[in-house]
């Protein structure tokens, strides 16, 4: 069923509204993937609050223009294109899912990414997928802060602990000497 010009304009406006609210986009080539595999990709992206859609290139082109997103490479919208729209502030999580899925299914190829209004090449998207995610970075930062706080406390407790260990060792030594003398 073909869309009328009016329906195309409306659909393009709807997509543009979604793109305005989305901080990150990824464009993929999906030709050769089966519907079941695309559904599996959608299922992996869903917990990350990301959507994967196959949209006509002309609609994407008009939607990008309508959303005020800077022009993309002309080659981007050649051939069948799938688009990942992310609602999260973390661009690493969807990039990791796409990279892992592309390893499993080589027909999926990342063509480009739009992260914080900056276009990224496929190589840059691959590099992005290797970075730690936001929760991992936060956990590392908290661990470092915890160690910075605990280390001085541990150092201050060390002399008292050492004295206590010396006293216990002397006590055991005296007990063993008095036990040997009594025998």
N, C-alpha and C positions, 0 to 999 in steps of 0.2 A: 504494500500500500504506500503510495507516494504521498509525501506531505505537500500541502499547498504552500505558497510563498508566505502567507500570513502565519501559518502554523510553524514554518521554519523560523520566522522572525521571533515569534513568541518563545519557541523552544530555545533559541539562541539567547534571548534575554534571561530565561530561567537559568540556563547554564552559566551565563555571565554573573548572575547574582550569587550562585554557589561558588564561583571562582574568586569573587571579591572577598568572600569570607574565609577562603582557604589559604593558609600561609604557605603551603607546599603542594606542588604538582609533579607528577612523573609521567612521562610519555613512553609507551612501549610498543614494540612490534610483536604481534601475537600470532601471526599467520602460521598455521601448522598445528596449533594447539587445539585440542578437542574441547567441546563444551564442558565436559566433566572436569578437565584440568583447569579451565578458566574459573569454574565454580569453586574448585579447591583453592585457587589463588584468592578469590573473593572471601572465602571463609577464613583464610589466614590473615587477611587485611582487616576484616570486620572488628576484631577485638581492639585494634589500634585506631578505631574510629576513622577508617579509610574506606573509600569506595573505588571499585574498579569498573569502568564503563567503556564500552565501545561506542564511539560517537562519530558521525560523519565529519570528515575533515573540514568541510565548508562551515559547518556549525561551530566546530572548535575555533576556527579562524575568526569568525564573527564574534564568538563569545569572548575570546581573548581580547579582541579590540574593544568590545563593550565593557569589559571589566577593567580596562585601562592598564592591561599588562603589556609590557614592552614587546615589540615584535620578536618573533622567534626565527630561527634559521629556516629558510625555505624548504630544505630537505626534510624537516621535521614532519610536516603534514603531507608527505607523499606516501601512498600506500595505506594499508589498514593500520589504524592507530588506536591503541587502548590508552586510557588515561586513569591514573590513580589520583584521587582528590583526597587530601588529608585534612582533618580538622584539628590535629594535634600541633603543638608548637615544636615537637621533636621530629626533625626530618630524618633522623638516623633509623628509627624503627621501620618505617615503610621501605627505606632503601635496603635495609638488611633482609627484609622479607622478599623483596624483588630479586636481590642478588642470590639468595638461597634457592628461590624458585627457578631462577634462570640456570643455576647449576643442575638442578634436578630435571628441568625441561628446557633444553637448549633452543627450542623455537622461540622462547620469550627473550626478547632483547630490549634493554633499556635504551631508548633513543635520546632522551634528554630529561632534565629535571629543572623545575623552577622553584628554587629555595629562597625564601625571603626576597622575592622580586629580582633574583639574579639567576640567569640561565646557566645551567651546568651541562657539560658534555657527558657522554656515557662513561668516560674514564673518571671524571670527577664524581659521578654518581657511585661508581664502584669504590672509589676512595672513601666517600661518605659512608658507605655500607660497612667499612672496616673500623670506623670510629666507635668508641663505646657509646651506648645510649645514655640519655639524660639520667635515668635512675642509677645507672652504673657510675656515672661521674659524680653524682650526689653522694652515693655510698662511699666512693673513694675519698671525697672531700671530708665527709663526716669521720671516716676512719683516721685520716691524717690529723684532723683537729682533736680527736679523742686521744691519739698517741701524744700529741704535743701537750695536752693537759695532764695526762697520766704519767709521763716520763719524769717531770720534776717531783711529783709526789712520790714516785717510786725511789728516786734518788734521795729524797729527804728521809725516807723510812729505812734506807739501807744501813746506816750506821747503827741504829737501834736494833735492827734485825741481826746484824753481824755480832754485836755485843751479846745478844741473847743466845746465839748459836755457840759462841765461845764459852759462855757460862754453862750451857748444857753439856758441852764437850768436856769441860773440866769436872763437872758433877759426875758424868759417866766414868771418867778416868779415875776419880777418887773411889767410886763404888767398886770398880773392877780391881783397884789396888787393895782396898780394904777386904774385899772378898778373897783375894789371893793371899793376903796376910793371915786371915782367919783360918785358912785351910792348911 
